[in-house]
Amino acid sequence: MKMLKEQTNAKIAESRNANPEFMKGVDDVIAQAKKFQQGSDAIALDQRAPNFELPNQEGKAVSLTALLEKGPVVVTFYRGSWCPYCNLQLRALQAHLDEIHGLGAELVAISPQVPDDSMSKHDISKMAFQVLSDQNASVASEYGVAWEVPEHLLEHMRVDRKLDLESINNGNGRILPIPATFVIGRDGNVAWRFVDVDYRTRSEPSDIIKALETLA
């Protein structure tokens, strides 16, 4: 199976070929975001992870506190089921889910997307881990990974992708999470993390496995 980085690089190359002007704009947006160190306020290693209680794809409340009673928790923030890079990442995590569970950990994926019927029909919600809805991005904000999306990207979503983020996220049309992953130990502290404001770059499942092995 290809590494996730190989898969995302292939998706980037495909997008550059299809729409080079847009991708050049994305490069500029990301460079600006990194210049201002957006995402630098994300919760740090050994810091206590904020508790959350969010609805899953079935509308049932899931809390971090309850999950930690069973073992470590992998928390990954993603933009939504409409994002191809998110789909690649979550499929890669699904492929390694047995290893994650084998190390006594649970995986939860959090996005602003409303857990409605359209989401329940999507491949993401059919995966064997919890998919949680943070509609106003309040949990993403507490974890320091909420990002006000630049107009260049919002216009692409509205015009090229025909996406209505306000509808998808129940009124939240501008704030999305920076793709980030945190491994949280049973003590509630962050044992490992990956945060990158470039939404095209994601953590490798193998690195998450290594972090969990260290905890074990």
C-alpha beads as a LAMMPS data file, in Angstrom:
LAMMPS data file: protein, C-alpha beads

216 atoms
215 bonds

1 atom types
1 bond types

-500.0 500.0 xlo xhi
-500.0 500.0 ylo yhi
-500.0 500.0 zlo zhi

Masses

1 110.0

Atoms # bond

1 1 1 0.000 0.000 0.000
2 1 1 1.332 3.457 -0.890
3 1 1 2.353 5.826 1.884
4 1 1 -0.201 8.570 2.507
5 1 1 2.347 11.197 1.408
6 1 1 2.642 9.456 -1.984
7 1 1 -1.136 9.510 -2.348
8 1 1 -1.475 13.185 -1.406
9 1 1 1.449 14.140 -3.659
10 1 1 -0.301 12.405 -6.547
11 1 1 -3.498 14.327 -5.761
12 1 1 -1.537 17.616 -5.678
13 1 1 0.063 16.829 -9.041
14 1 1 -3.344 15.981 -10.499
15 1 1 -4.762 19.289 -9.248
16 1 1 -1.794 21.257 -10.606
17 1 1 -2.331 19.768 -14.034
18 1 1 -6.063 20.428 -13.937
19 1 1 -5.966 23.946 -12.493
20 1 1 -2.440 25.400 -12.224
21 1 1 -3.618 28.959 -11.546
22 1 1 -5.729 27.887 -8.578
23 1 1 -2.938 25.737 -7.146
24 1 1 -0.491 28.629 -7.451
25 1 1 -2.973 30.651 -5.404
26 1 1 -3.122 27.856 -2.824
27 1 1 0.675 27.873 -2.578
28 1 1 0.565 31.632 -1.902
29 1 1 -2.197 31.263 0.708
30 1 1 -0.316 28.514 2.538
31 1 1 2.955 30.461 2.419
32 1 1 1.177 33.435 3.984
33 1 1 -0.420 31.234 6.637
34 1 1 2.960 29.753 7.556
35 1 1 4.549 33.215 7.619
36 1 1 2.057 34.237 10.297
37 1 1 2.531 30.871 12.028
38 1 1 -1.136 29.958 11.886
39 1 1 -1.597 26.763 13.836
40 1 1 1.257 27.597 16.207
41 1 1 -1.241 27.913 19.081
42 1 1 -2.199 24.232 18.843
43 1 1 -2.060 22.421 22.159
44 1 1 1.485 21.268 22.846
45 1 1 3.101 17.990 23.835
46 1 1 2.437 17.060 27.466
47 1 1 -0.370 19.625 27.638
48 1 1 -3.760 18.399 28.837
49 1 1 -6.168 17.887 25.971
50 1 1 -9.452 19.779 26.340
51 1 1 -12.410 17.514 26.922
52 1 1 -15.177 17.503 24.326
53 1 1 -18.612 16.017 23.908
54 1 1 -19.793 15.918 20.301
55 1 1 -22.432 14.029 18.313
56 1 1 -21.273 11.145 16.156
57 1 1 -22.646 10.164 12.746
58 1 1 -25.688 8.667 14.489
59 1 1 -26.312 11.785 16.599
60 1 1 -25.116 10.126 19.829
61 1 1 -22.904 12.159 22.160
62 1 1 -19.280 11.004 22.462
63 1 1 -16.910 12.482 25.059
64 1 1 -13.129 12.372 25.261
65 1 1 -13.335 11.593 28.972
66 1 1 -15.367 8.422 28.311
67 1 1 -13.025 7.326 25.529
68 1 1 -9.931 7.779 27.723
69 1 1 -11.389 5.400 30.298
70 1 1 -10.747 2.634 27.761
71 1 1 -7.260 3.680 26.631
72 1 1 -5.360 6.232 24.533
73 1 1 -7.275 8.223 21.929
74 1 1 -6.208 9.379 18.483
75 1 1 -8.029 12.614 17.634
76 1 1 -7.801 13.822 14.048
77 1 1 -9.378 17.017 12.715
78 1 1 -10.447 17.067 9.077
79 1 1 -12.285 19.575 6.882
80 1 1 -15.222 17.449 5.710
81 1 1 -16.289 14.546 3.500
82 1 1 -16.096 16.887 0.484
83 1 1 -12.292 17.226 0.864
84 1 1 -10.338 14.696 -1.273
85 1 1 -7.242 14.969 0.922
86 1 1 -9.347 14.193 3.994
87 1 1 -10.800 11.159 2.253
88 1 1 -7.305 9.874 1.464
89 1 1 -6.219 10.394 5.061
90 1 1 -9.227 8.737 6.682
91 1 1 -9.072 5.762 4.337
92 1 1 -5.406 5.356 5.278
93 1 1 -6.341 5.463 8.964
94 1 1 -9.104 2.930 8.378
95 1 1 -6.514 0.609 6.798
96 1 1 -4.460 0.801 10.022
97 1 1 -7.400 0.673 12.420
98 1 1 -6.730 -2.904 13.550
99 1 1 -3.219 -1.840 14.601
100 1 1 -4.604 1.172 16.454
101 1 1 -7.157 -0.979 18.268
102 1 1 -4.516 -3.620 18.885
103 1 1 -2.568 -1.057 20.886
104 1 1 -5.635 -0.390 23.023
105 1 1 -6.473 2.955 21.419
106 1 1 -9.584 4.489 19.887
107 1 1 -9.722 6.778 16.848
108 1 1 -12.089 9.731 16.449
109 1 1 -12.281 12.071 13.463
110 1 1 -13.746 15.555 13.968
111 1 1 -15.056 17.985 11.336
112 1 1 -17.604 20.839 11.285
113 1 1 -19.906 18.826 9.046
114 1 1 -23.495 18.287 10.182
115 1 1 -24.244 14.605 10.944
116 1 1 -27.264 14.467 8.622
117 1 1 -28.540 11.827 6.197
118 1 1 -26.187 12.923 3.405
119 1 1 -23.199 12.386 5.655
120 1 1 -24.446 9.013 6.853
121 1 1 -24.454 7.831 3.230
122 1 1 -20.856 8.905 2.682
123 1 1 -17.939 6.479 2.858
124 1 1 -16.400 8.371 5.793
125 1 1 -19.334 7.735 8.113
126 1 1 -19.280 4.041 7.220
127 1 1 -15.743 3.616 8.512
128 1 1 -15.229 1.705 11.734
129 1 1 -14.362 4.660 13.943
130 1 1 -16.236 7.581 15.465
131 1 1 -16.926 10.543 13.156
132 1 1 -17.837 13.579 15.267
133 1 1 -19.462 16.887 14.341
134 1 1 -17.960 20.158 15.636
135 1 1 -20.295 22.479 13.710
136 1 1 -19.135 25.820 15.089
137 1 1 -15.490 24.681 15.254
138 1 1 -15.441 25.362 19.017
139 1 1 -13.477 22.189 19.784
140 1 1 -11.058 22.942 16.946
141 1 1 -10.614 26.378 18.514
142 1 1 -9.934 24.885 21.957
143 1 1 -7.277 22.672 20.390
144 1 1 -5.789 25.697 18.618
145 1 1 -6.461 24.420 15.104
146 1 1 -9.396 26.574 13.945
147 1 1 -8.602 28.511 10.753
148 1 1 -10.523 31.300 9.051
149 1 1 -10.364 30.181 5.447
150 1 1 -8.952 32.780 2.995
151 1 1 -11.264 34.100 0.318
152 1 1 -9.226 32.455 -2.471
153 1 1 -10.163 29.029 -1.128
154 1 1 -13.725 29.971 -0.255
155 1 1 -14.335 31.226 -3.788
156 1 1 -12.976 27.970 -5.210
157 1 1 -15.324 26.001 -2.975
158 1 1 -18.346 28.120 -3.938
159 1 1 -17.679 28.480 -7.674
160 1 1 -15.643 25.472 -8.768
161 1 1 -16.752 22.874 -6.223
162 1 1 -20.362 24.143 -5.829
163 1 1 -20.025 23.718 -2.065
164 1 1 -22.317 25.538 0.332
165 1 1 -20.275 25.419 3.521
166 1 1 -22.916 27.282 5.514
167 1 1 -25.380 24.498 4.774
168 1 1 -22.852 21.684 5.194
169 1 1 -21.651 23.078 8.533
170 1 1 -24.992 24.422 9.818
171 1 1 -24.213 28.127 9.505
172 1 1 -20.424 28.007 9.764
173 1 1 -19.254 29.070 6.322
174 1 1 -15.746 30.361 7.052
175 1 1 -14.046 28.436 9.872
176 1 1 -12.480 25.058 9.146
177 1 1 -9.999 23.042 11.186
178 1 1 -6.349 22.924 10.254
179 1 1 -5.796 19.225 9.521
180 1 1 -4.201 18.016 12.737
181 1 1 -3.815 14.782 14.656
182 1 1 -3.216 14.316 18.384
183 1 1 -2.377 11.126 20.262
184 1 1 -3.733 11.520 23.780
185 1 1 -2.576 9.219 26.560
186 1 1 -4.876 7.773 29.208
187 1 1 -3.696 10.538 31.539
188 1 1 -5.361 13.036 29.186
189 1 1 -2.100 14.628 28.041
190 1 1 -0.897 15.011 24.454
191 1 1 1.768 12.381 23.766
192 1 1 2.251 13.127 20.051
193 1 1 0.877 15.577 17.544
194 1 1 0.973 16.621 13.898
195 1 1 -0.225 20.097 12.892
196 1 1 0.255 21.657 9.460
197 1 1 -1.769 24.559 8.064
198 1 1 -1.163 23.158 4.552
199 1 1 -4.323 21.072 4.157
200 1 1 -2.590 18.985 1.498
201 1 1 -0.136 17.561 4.054
202 1 1 -1.280 14.889 6.521
203 1 1 0.228 12.723 9.248
204 1 1 1.344 9.236 8.285
205 1 1 -0.588 6.448 10.035
206 1 1 2.739 4.683 10.658
207 1 1 3.895 7.644 12.794
208 1 1 0.684 7.454 14.814
209 1 1 1.275 3.729 15.359
210 1 1 4.821 4.437 16.589
211 1 1 3.486 7.009 19.057
212 1 1 0.950 4.509 20.381
213 1 1 3.639 1.829 20.686
214 1 1 5.658 4.235 22.820
215 1 1 2.659 4.682 25.119
216 1 1 2.125 0.937 25.310

Bonds

1 1 1 2
2 1 2 3
3 1 3 4
4 1 4 5
5 1 5 6
6 1 6 7
7 1 7 8
8 1 8 9
9 1 9 10
10 1 10 11
11 1 11 12
12 1 12 13
13 1 13 14
14 1 14 15
15 1 15 16
16 1 16 17
17 1 17 18
18 1 18 19
19 1 19 20
20 1 20 21
21 1 21 22
22 1 22 23
23 1 23 24
24 1 24 25
25 1 25 26
26 1 26 27
27 1 27 28
28 1 28 29
29 1 29 30
30 1 30 31
31 1 31 32
32 1 32 33
33 1 33 34
34 1 34 35
35 1 35 36
36 1 36 37
37 1 37 38
38 1 38 39
39 1 39 40
40 1 40 41
41 1 41 42
42 1 42 43
43 1 43 44
44 1 44 45
45 1 45 46
46 1 46 47
47 1 47 48
48 1 48 49
49 1 49 50
50 1 50 51
51 1 51 52
52 1 52 53
53 1 53 54
54 1 54 55
55 1 55 56
56 1 56 57
57 1 57 58
58 1 58 59
59 1 59 60
60 1 60 61
61 1 61 62
62 1 62 63
63 1 63 64
64 1 64 65
65 1 65 66
66 1 66 67
67 1 67 68
68 1 68 69
69 1 69 70
70 1 70 71
71 1 71 72
72 1 72 73
73 1 73 74
74 1 74 75
75 1 75 76
76 1 76 77
77 1 77 78
78 1 78 79
79 1 79 80
80 1 80 81
81 1 81 82
82 1 82 83
83 1 83 84
84 1 84 85
85 1 85 86
86 1 86 87
87 1 87 88
88 1 88 89
89 1 89 90
90 1 90 91
91 1 91 92
92 1 92 93
93 1 93 94
94 1 94 95
95 1 95 96
96 1 96 97
97 1 97 98
98 1 98 99
99 1 99 100
100 1 100 101
101 1 101 102
102 1 102 103
103 1 103 104
104 1 104 105
105 1 105 106
106 1 106 107
107 1 107 108
108 1 108 109
109 1 109 110
110 1 110 111
111 1 111 112
112 1 112 113
113 1 113 114
114 1 114 115
115 1 115 116
116 1 116 117
117 1 117 118
118 1 118 119
119 1 119 120
120 1 120 121
121 1 121 122
122 1 122 123
123 1 123 124
124 1 124 125
125 1 125 126
126 1 126 127
127 1 127 128
128 1 128 129
129 1 129 130
130 1 130 131
131 1 131 132
132 1 132 133
133 1 133 134
134 1 134 135
135 1 135 136
136 1 136 137
137 1 137 138
138 1 138 139
139 1 139 140
140 1 140 141
141 1 141 142
142 1 142 143
143 1 143 144
144 1 144 145
145 1 145 146
146 1 146 147
147 1 147 148
148 1 148 149
149 1 149 150
150 1 150 151
151 1 151 152
152 1 152 153
153 1 153 154
154 1 154 155
155 1 155 156
156 1 156 157
157 1 157 158
158 1 158 159
159 1 159 160
160 1 160 161
161 1 161 162
162 1 162 163
163 1 163 164
164 1 164 165
165 1 165 166
166 1 166 167
167 1 167 168
168 1 168 169
169 1 169 170
170 1 170 171
171 1 171 172
172 1 172 173
173 1 173 174
174 1 174 175
175 1 175 176
176 1 176 177
177 1 177 178
178 1 178 179
179 1 179 180
180 1 180 181
181 1 181 182
182 1 182 183
183 1 183 184
184 1 184 185
185 1 185 186
186 1 186 187
187 1 187 188
188 1 188 189
189 1 189 190
190 1 190 191
191 1 191 192
192 1 192 193
193 1 193 194
194 1 194 195
195 1 195 196
196 1 196 197
197 1 197 198
198 1 198 199
199 1 199 200
200 1 200 201
201 1 201 202
202 1 202 203
203 1 203 204
204 1 204 205
205 1 205 206
206 1 206 207
207 1 207 208
208 1 208 209
209 1 209 210
210 1 210 211
211 1 211 212
212 1 212 213
213 1 213 214
214 1 214 215
215 1 215 216
